[in-house]
């Protein structure tokens, strides 16, 4: 059982299909459109999703991707590049499931992510997992958050 659902499937993968890339990119663009409006973003996200060094955790309902995360492990660091939940499935503990899986799979890893400054909901979510702001990194649009694991 995932969250409050019995019909969901959790998949861990090193690569995802072209159809899954399209769905995850669509989910990313839908979720961040309030923070970023850039016509090149779709291409950039599609390209980054195809990087063979990335890892994915996907939650599906039948063939529909409703939540996913993309991260990369580099020695003692893990970079969380994307974590998204479809708006219709928020507040159902799916993001918690994804983050818990990353943390469980990354013993001893230092976790790093970037979050849009106006995305207070995401910042609070990450804080619940022990992420703190890295105040040495300043960017006009993002906060860097990290967590020793």
C-alpha positions, 0 to 999 in steps of 0.5 A, a space after each residue: 500500500 502506498 499512501 492511502 492507495 492500494 492500486 499504486 505501483 512503486 517502480 525504481 529504475 535507472 532509465 525510463 521509456 520515451 512515453 514516461 519521459 513525456 509524462 514526467 516532463 509534462 508533470 514537471 512543467 505543470 507543477 512549476 509553471 507558477 515559478 518558471 515560464 521558459 519556452 526552452 524548459 521542456 527541451 532542457 527537462 526532456 534532455 536531463 531525464 535521458 541522462 543515464 546517470 540518473 535514478 528514478 522512483 516512479 509511482 504509477 496508477 495503472 499506466 499513469 505516472 502520478 508522482 516521481 523523483 529523479 536523483 543522481 548518486 555521486 560518491 558520498 553525495 546524492 543530488 535530488 533533481 526532481 520530485 513531483 506529485 500530480 496536483 490531484 494526488 497531493 496531500 496523500 503522502 506520495 511525496 513522503 513515500 518518494 523521499 523516504 525511498 531516497 533516504 532509505 536507499 542512500 545510507 551515508 549520503 549527503 543529500 542536496 536539492 534546490 527549491 524555488 524561493 516562493 515554494 514555501 510548501 516544498 521547503 516545509 516538506 523538505 524541512 520535515 526530512 531534516 533538510 536545512 538551508 545552505 545560506 552560503 549559496 545564493 541564487 535569485 530564484 532558488 534556495 539550496 537545501 541539504 541534509 546529511 544522512 
